[in-house]
Amino acid sequence: MIVPRSKHFSPRRSRLEALVNLVLMGGVVSALSYHCGLHGRLGVTRHAIALPEGKRLPRPLKIAFASDFHAGPPTHAGIFHDLFAAIATEQPDVLLLGGDYVSGPAANAAVMCPPLAACQPPLGKFAVLGNHDLSTDDADICRRFEAVGVQMLVNRAMTLPAPFGNVSICGLDDPWTGEPDAAAAFAGAGAVRVLLMHAPDGLLSLEGRQYDVAFAGHTHGGQIALRDGTPLVLPEGPLSRPYHYGRFPVRGNGELIVSRGVGCSRIPVRINANPELVICTVQ
């Protein structure tokens, strides 16, 4: 029997998710939603980060970041096709994945593996886990992703190949349901540090450690929002509301970029919170 790693897992939550999936008719409802445009239209959001003079890179580093896929009954796989088509067009140097790959069983991650295998950014693919992943067999998700060339960063750092040997991707375990360990996540990191975490609440676990740019998801931008982008509902976490979507200066640290993510959680509908691929150029 698989014992989920999530601190907040309970049989009641599991039964509730199973009921929601039953109502969604195993993906029939999400297929209708996607084809009617109710998943939103995937777009590309661009950012540029200028490093301090002493940290300037030999050339711009193009990072692609995507999060919150929720493969399973709430999300039609067509949106993943849209995402990886956009990644192929952008041709990033590196791909970062921000967690919540599934809604429901870990086996739902299988739909993402063929496009991940075909996606070959020259500097690698890196991923952290989200709260939904930790509510199922996260080890199975890690095995599937590692088999298609994704480096899973659960409280560890990986340094990029040349000419970016001073750049490290620092992956933090999910701050809401996992066991984030900033000391381990930053151990051995280079001078330029890219923080990868599932939720903005990872900032609360840093204990003074510095990064140059951070990426998070989790909030979906509310998934259903007012026309001005104000979210109607946000997930757990004390930083989900102040950092619900966009780019934020963080006092005493680098900037934080929070994505609306790709898929749908619970219900297969997005309103005024379109899915997105984030492209960030760092130099």
C-alpha positions in Angstrom: 0.0 0.0 0.0 1.3 3.4 -1.0 1.5 5.9 1.9 1.4 9.4 0.5 4.1 11.7 1.6 1.8 14.7 2.0 1.5 16.1 5.5 -2.2 16.9 4.9 -3.2 13.7 3.2 -6.4 12.1 4.7 -8.7 9.3 3.5 -11.5 11.9 3.4 -9.6 14.1 0.9 -8.9 11.0 -1.2 -12.6 10.1 -1.2 -13.6 13.7 -2.1 -11.2 13.7 -5.1 -12.5 10.3 -6.3 -16.0 11.7 -6.1 -15.0 14.8 -8.2 -13.4 12.5 -10.8 -16.5 10.4 -10.9 -18.6 13.5 -11.6 -16.2 14.5 -14.4 -16.9 11.1 -16.0 -13.3 10.1 -16.4 -12.4 13.1 -18.5 -15.5 13.4 -20.7 -16.4 16.7 -19.2 -12.9 18.2 -19.5 -12.8 17.2 -23.2 -16.0 19.1 -23.8 -14.6 22.1 -21.8 -11.3 22.1 -23.7 -13.0 22.0 -27.1 -15.4 24.8 -26.1 -12.5 27.0 -25.0 -13.2 26.8 -21.3 -9.7 25.6 -20.5 -8.6 29.1 -21.6 -6.2 29.8 -24.4 -2.6 29.0 -23.6 -0.2 32.0 -24.1 3.4 32.8 -23.6 4.4 35.3 -20.9 7.8 36.9 -21.1 10.2 38.3 -18.5 13.8 39.5 -18.6 16.0 39.5 -15.5 19.2 41.6 -15.5 21.8 40.2 -13.1 24.2 42.5 -11.1 27.4 43.4 -12.9 29.5 40.8 -11.2 27.1 38.0 -12.1 26.5 38.7 -15.8 26.3 35.6 -17.9 28.3 35.1 -21.1 25.1 35.1 -23.1 21.4 35.3 -22.3 20.0 32.2 -20.6 16.5 31.4 -21.9 14.4 29.6 -19.3 11.0 28.0 -20.0 8.8 27.4 -16.9 5.5 25.5 -16.7 3.6 24.3 -13.7 0.3 22.8 -12.5 -0.6 20.3 -15.2 -3.1 18.3 -13.3 -3.2 15.4 -15.7 -6.3 13.4 -15.0 -10.1 14.0 -15.3 -10.0 17.8 -14.7 -7.6 18.5 -17.6 -7.9 17.5 -21.2 -4.6 16.4 -22.7 -5.0 18.8 -25.6 -3.7 21.6 -23.4 -0.4 19.7 -23.0 -0.1 19.4 -26.8 -0.5 23.2 -26.9 2.1 23.7 -24.3 4.8 21.5 -25.8 4.1 23.0 -29.2 4.8 26.4 -27.7 8.0 25.1 -26.0 9.2 23.8 -29.4 8.6 27.1 -31.0 10.4 29.0 -28.2 13.5 26.7 -28.2 14.5 27.5 -24.6 17.9 26.6 -23.2 16.4 24.9 -20.1 12.9 23.7 -19.1 11.7 24.0 -15.5 8.6 22.2 -14.2 6.8 23.4 -11.1 4.8 20.4 -9.8 1.2 19.3 -9.5 1.6 17.0 -12.5 -1.5 14.9 -11.6 -4.9 15.1 -10.2 -5.6 11.6 -8.8 -3.3 8.5 -9.3 0.3 8.9 -10.2 -0.3 6.9 -13.3 -2.1 9.9 -14.8 1.4 11.4 -15.3 1.9 8.9 -18.2 0.2 11.2 -20.7 3.0 13.8 -20.2 5.9 11.4 -20.7 6.0 11.2 -24.5 6.0 15.0 -25.1 8.6 15.3 -22.3 10.8 12.7 -23.9 10.5 14.6 -27.2 11.4 17.9 -25.6 15.2 18.2 -25.5 16.4 21.7 -24.4 20.2 21.7 -24.6 20.8 22.4 -20.9 18.3 20.0 -19.5 14.9 19.5 -17.9 14.4 20.0 -14.1 11.3 19.5 -11.9 10.0 19.8 -8.4 6.9 18.2 -6.8 3.7 19.8 -5.8 1.0 19.1 -3.2 -1.1 17.0 -5.5 1.9 14.8 -6.4 2.6 14.2 -2.7 -1.0 13.1 -2.2 -0.3 10.1 -4.4 2.7 7.9 -5.3 5.3 10.7 -5.9 8.1 8.1 -6.2 6.3 6.7 -9.3 6.0 10.2 -10.8 9.7 10.7 -10.2 10.6 7.4 -11.9 8.4 8.2 -14.9 9.9 11.6 -15.4 13.5 10.5 -14.8 13.0 7.8 -17.5 12.4 10.6 -20.0 15.4 12.7 -18.9 13.9 15.0 -16.3 16.1 15.7 -13.3 13.9 15.7 -10.1 15.1 18.2 -7.6 13.7 17.4 -4.2 15.8 19.6 -1.9 18.8 19.6 -4.1 20.7 21.8 -6.6 22.0 21.0 -10.1 24.6 23.2 -11.9 24.0 23.8 -15.6 26.6 22.8 -18.2 29.0 25.3 -19.9 28.9 28.1 -20.6 26.6 28.5 -17.6 28.7 26.6 -15.0 28.0 29.3 -12.4 24.3 28.9 -12.7 22.5 26.4 -10.4 18.8 25.3 -10.3 17.9 24.9 -6.7 14.8 22.8 -6.2 12.8 23.0 -3.0 10.3 20.3 -1.8 6.7 21.4 -1.7 6.4 24.0 1.1 2.7 23.2 1.9 2.7 19.4 2.1 6.3 18.3 1.8 9.5 18.8 3.8 11.4 21.7 2.4 15.0 21.8 3.3 16.7 25.0 2.1 20.1 24.0 3.4 20.0 20.9 1.1 18.4 22.7 -1.8 21.1 25.3 -1.9 24.1 23.1 -1.0 26.9 23.4 -3.6 25.0 26.0 -5.6 26.9 28.3 -7.9 27.0 32.1 -7.7 23.8 32.5 -9.8 20.9 30.7 -8.2 17.5 29.9 -9.8 15.0 28.8 -7.2 12.4 26.3 -8.4 9.5 25.6 -6.0 5.9 24.7 -6.3 4.2 27.4 -4.2 5.2 30.9 -3.2 5.2 29.7 0.4 8.6 28.2 -0.3 9.9 31.7 0.5 9.1 31.1 4.2 11.5 28.2 4.3 14.6 29.9 2.9 16.1 31.0 6.3 17.9 33.9 4.7 19.3 32.1 1.7 19.7 34.2 -1.4 18.5 33.5 -5.0 18.6 35.6 -8.2 15.2 34.6 -9.6 12.5 32.3 -8.3 9.7 30.4 -10.1 6.5 29.1 -8.5 3.0 28.1 -9.5 0.3 26.5 -7.3 -2.2 29.4 -7.3 -3.5 29.0 -10.9 -4.0 32.8 -10.8 -7.2 31.8 -9.0 -8.3 29.7 -12.0 -11.5 31.7 -11.9 -11.0 35.4 -11.6 -12.6 38.7 -12.2 -11.9 40.6 -15.4 -9.1 42.5 -13.7 -7.4 39.2 -12.7 -8.5 39.3 -9.0 -8.9 35.7 -8.0 -12.1 34.5 -6.5 -10.6 31.5 -4.8 -7.0 30.6 -3.9 -5.4 27.4 -2.6 -3.8 27.0 0.8 -0.8 28.9 1.8 -0.2 32.3 3.5 1.6 33.8 0.5 -0.9 32.6 -2.2 -2.9 35.8 -2.0 -0.2 38.5 -2.1 1.7 36.5 -4.7 -1.2 35.0 -6.6 0.1 35.8 -10.1 2.8 37.9 -11.8 6.3 39.1 -11.0 7.2 40.4 -7.6 10.2 42.0 -5.9 11.0 40.2 -2.7 12.6 42.3 0.0 16.3 41.3 0.5 16.2 38.8 -2.3 15.7 38.3 -6.0 12.4 38.5 -7.9 9.7 35.9 -7.8 7.7 34.9 -10.9 4.4 33.1 -10.2 2.7 31.4 -13.1 -1.0 30.6 -13.6 0.0 27.1 -14.7 -1.3 25.0 -17.4 -4.1 22.6 -16.3 -7.3 22.8 -14.2 -7.8 21.6 -10.6 -11.1 20.2 -9.4 -13.2 21.7 -12.1 -12.2 21.8 -15.9 -12.8 25.6 -16.2 -10.6 28.7 -16.3 -12.1 32.2 -16.4 -9.9 35.3 -16.8 -6.9 33.1 -15.8 -5.5 31.7 -19.0 -2.9 28.9 -18.9 0.6 30.0 -19.8 4.1 29.1 -20.6 6.6 31.4 -18.9 9.7 32.4 -20.8 12.3 34.2 -18.8 15.6 35.5 -20.2 18.4 35.9 -17.7 21.6 37.8 -18.3 
